Amino acid sequence: MVYPSASRSVTLRLKFKNKIGMLGQITSAIGGAGGDIGAIDIVSVDRGGITRDITVSTRDEAHTARIVEAVKRIPGVEVVHLSDRTFLLHLGGKIEIANRIPIKTRDDLSRVYTPGVAQVCRAIQEDKGKAFALTIKKNSVAVVTDGSAVLGLGNIGPEAALPVMEGKAMLFKEFAGIDAYPICLATQDPDEIVETVQRIATGFGGINLEDISSPRCFEIERRLKKTLDIPVFHDDQHGTAVVVLAALLNAVRIVKKKREDLKVVVNGVGAAGTAIIDMLLSSGVKRIIGCDRDGILCAGRRVEMNPVMRRYAKRTNPERVKGKLEDALVGADVFIGVSVAGILHAAAVKKMARDPIVFALANPSPEIMPEETEGIVRIMATGRSDYPNQINNVLAFPGIFRGALDVRASEINDAMNLAAAEAIASVIRKDELSEDYIVPGVFNRKVAKVVAQAVSKAATETGVARREKKITNNQE
């Protein structure tokens, strides 16, 4: 069941007679229709009555309509206006460009623009590396998408993807102080995407690929990483994998199991699933079984086996198990779902090993609801904010890019991602760790700083850093 959420909140402006009991009737009607009332504010009072704004969290548009109809049925109540708070927030876009340097005098103008800027241009012409010190390049990331795999919406195109990319840019700025720019491309051709990003990369210190469908995303990232000398990071793959590993590191501490002894089932072998498998293998997990809608991934399977799946069939499932998801779960210590809602059932979970760990990450509805696992699962995580242990990429990508930019890394490699995962896990002290607290909250400001430091150190140790001194507060 999907519960009312602030992301689906509306404000009802109601006018009614100012007499005892009217507000109670209204709130009762809203509550009876399943609405979750937030704020109640007085807009105006006159002889004709009182006008109030009532903010209500709902489940979806149909639920909102039912609430409005319930209110309309109350004699003497007029629905003056209905506004969707999420749409209001997006009016005019959510980000803007602001000047760091004020232009108040003729002297200011002559230095930020012509003629003074020419000497800066010549300095960069002689040494292109100075662009990192003398332009926004050192602190900028392009958030690039083709709109082919947006959230749970699918292939909605570049225009419809823009609000999501704006939101991503906001998170970069809010949590890591990075200036990020949404770049929504009107093409889904891998060659054109690669060429376009290569041509615009000059102005950026890093490239964050976002919401590009699998398996195209693998080729696009691979080619860009090979040809560009700045970090290229597909967040749907690596950001998810980093946070999943961080959560797993803490989860196994609670259940007192060793990584090398775990049997892990990953359901969903797309962008996130394959990156999770890579990350787990790199961290020391040896027994991994991948599954998709056609069952267990294994060498020799003929149904729906593209080159990526064939490669991962060889790298996983060492015992050559065959069958369906339920077969893979027998004796499994961990289930990680990056697939579709409702695919996992309590009966299958009961077949897992002692103290099962379940990460059901499909959004907005997970593979199995936490309520269905009570008394069965030891540790449960989802991608939702209304349950404990939210696996959210915002714990990873701001700090990863901050650390990479601070040392002018030429790439983001496996060691940097592993360092990020360990850093996220370390934020929770041993005395704080519990079944309901295996990953930090998304608003924990310590996370990005700790991740950035770990990533910078790993970049230096692996030889991809181009400066040793860490930039603090974006200053040279």
Buried (B, 14 or more C-beta within 10 A) or exposed (E): EBEBBBEBBBBBBBBBEBEEEBBEBBBEBBBEBBBBBBEBEEEEEEEEBBBBBBBBBBBEEEBBEBBBEBBEEBEEBEBEEBBBBBEEEEEEEEBEEEEEEEEEEEEEEEBBEEEEEEEBEEEBEEEEEBBBBBBBBBBBBBBBBBBBBBEEEEBBBBEEBBBBBBBBBBBBBBBBBBBBBBBBBEEBEBEEBBBBBBEBBEEBBBBBBBBBBBBBBBBBBEBBBEEBEBBBBBBBBBBBBBBBBBBBBBBBBBBEBEBEEBBBBBBBBBBBBBBBBBBBBBBEBBBBBBBBBEBBBBEEBEEEBEEBBEEBBEBBBEEEBBEEBBBBBBEBBBBBBBBBBBBBEBEBBEBBBEBBBBBBBBBBBBBBBBEBBEEBBBBBBBBBEEBBBBBBBBBBBBBBBBBBBBBBBBBBBBBBBBBBBBBBBBBBEEEEBEBEBBBBBBEBEEBBBBBBBBBBBBBBEBEBBBBEEBBEEBEE
